[in-house]
Amino acid sequence: MMSIVLASASEARRILLRRAGVSFTCDPAAIDEGAIKRRAQAERLTVSATAMLLAEAKARAVSRRHADALIIGADQMLFCRGRIFSKPKDREEAEAVLKLLRSRTHRLVSAVTVMRNDDVIWNYVETARLTMRCFSDRFLTQYLVDAGEGAMQSVGVYRVEGIGLQLFSHIDGDHSTILGLPLVPLLEVLRREGAIPE
């Protein structure tokens, strides 16, 4: 079987691939995401195109280190009311993000690229729509305590696979897309490329 490398440090993505029975190694890409986002903004790219640009940049950076391997690059962006959100820097910012998202629907745009020897084999973008309920400030304060530092590693300050699910009144989208790696179409590509059994 062809070797598979995940160009991501995301624990959620690693867990998704492992649970799906995929053997892979992890080699996180070190790219300047801020510079890529600024370029995308200057070029007026869509949120989907920006997420794809980031996914490709991650895969390309790692592809150069792993000849003939299939490299999976992925990125996820949270978009709400014309604004793209980033991971919060501290608890105060996390609280502000949740207050902005409260009672609103936001989009999680997940992009994935598969690359071999610096050539893009496949690109894919999928979007999930999530609606936060109108939770109280008291709930919000306790949520940040209960969720701990793990929630701070997420752009929306939540993990739907845990206590973060309590923030929502409605979720429309594939679970793996919400976690940042659209898995069903990715597995199909890995089978097609001979990296996992047909």
N, C-alpha and C positions, 0 to 999 in steps of 0.2 A: 504494500500500500504506500501511496505517496504521503510524505510527511505534511502535517498541517501545523501552522503556527498562528496563534492568536496575537495580534499586535495591539494588545489592550491589557491594562492593569485591573480592569473591572472584575470584581468578584462575582457579580451577577452574571456576566457573560461566561465566565469560567464555569460556574455552576450549571448554567443552561447546557453548555456543550458536554460537560461530564455526564449529566443526567440523561442526555440523549445518546450516550454510549460512544461519543467521539473521542478518539485518542489524539492528543495535540500537545504541543509545548506552548509556553507563554513567553513572549518577548515584547514587552511594552515599548511603544514608539515614543521617542522624545522629540516632539515637534513644538513649534511656537504657535499654539492655537490662537492666541490673541492676534498675531500678525495675519493669520489666514482669515480670521473673522473680519478684521479691518479691511482686508483686500476685498472680501466678498461684499461688505457693506458699500465700499467705494464703487464696486461694479454693479451694485443694486441687484445682487443675486437673491433668489428666493431662499426661504428657510431650508427647503429640501435640497436645493443646489449647494447651499453652504454646508449642510451636514454631510453631503456626499463629498465635497471638496476635502473636508476634514478626514473622513473615512479613507479616502484615497491617499491622502498625505501620510497617514499612519501606516497604511499597508506598504506604500512605496519605501518609506524609511526603513522598514523591517525587511522588505523583500531583498534589499541589497546584501543583507547578512545571511540569507538562507537560499542558496542556489537550488532551483528546481522544486522548492517546497511551495505548497499553496498557502498564501498569507491572507488572513482574514483581518481586515481593518473595519472598524465600526465607530460610529459617533451618533450621539443623540442630542437633540435640541428641544427645549421647551419654549413654546411660543404662545403668548396671550396678549390680546388687544394691542397688536402692533409692536410688542416688545419681546426680545429674545432674552431669556434668563440664563444666568450663570450660577455655578455653585456658590452658596453663601460663604463669606469670609469668616463670619462669627455668628454667635447666637442672636445678636440684635438684628443682623441682616436676615437671618433665617426666619425670625418672627415677622419681619416686614414683608418677606416674600409670601409667606402663608397668608398674611392679611390681604395682600394684593390678589392672591388666587382664590381666596374664600368667596363662595357663592358664584364662582365663574367657571366657565368651561375653558380649558386650555388644550393645546395640542402637543403631543410628544412625537417628534419626527425622528425616526430611527433609520440610519443609512448604513449599508454594509457593502463592502467591496471585497472581491476575491481576486488576488493577483498572483502571478507566477513570473519570476525573472523580470520584474519591473513592467510586465504587461498586464493590463486589466483584463480579466476573464469575464467578470460579471459585476454589475452594479445593481443595487436595489434600494428603494426607499419605501417605507410604510409609515403611516400615521395613525396614532390612536388619539381619541378624544376623551378627556377625563373631566368630570364636573365635581368640584369640591362643594360640600354641603355648607350651610351657614352655621358653622360651629362657633361656640362662645369663646370669648377671650380666656375664660377660665380653662376650658378644654385645651385651647392652644398652648397655654403655659404648661399644663401637665403633660401634654403630648411631647413637647420639646424635652422635658425631663425624661419621660419614658422611652422616647426614641433614641436618645443619646447621640453620641458622635456619629453613629452610622448614618443617620438621616442627613447630616451635614455633608456627606459625600455625594449626595444626590442633588441634581439641579433644582428639583421641586421640593426639596427638604422632606422627602418621603420615600418609603420602600413599600410598594403595594403587597409584597410577599410577607409583610409583617404588620406592625401596628399602624403603619401609614394608611392601610386600607380603611381605617375608621374616619379618615378625612373626606371620603367620597360619598356622593349620593348616586352617581352614575358613571360607569366606565364602558366605553365603546372601543374595542380594539383587541388584538391578539395579545395574550399575556407575555409572550417572548418579545414582542415589539415594545411593550411597555417597559420591559427590563433592559431594552437596548440592543437586542439582536434578533431580528426576524428569522426564527429558526427553521420553520417548515420549508420555505423556499431555499434557504441556505443549504439544508441537508440534501435537497434535490441536486443542487450544483455540485456538492461534494461527491455524491454518487456518480453523477455524470462524468466527473473528472477522474474517477477511479480512486478517490481518497478514502472512501468508505464502501462497504459491500453493497451491491445492488439487491 
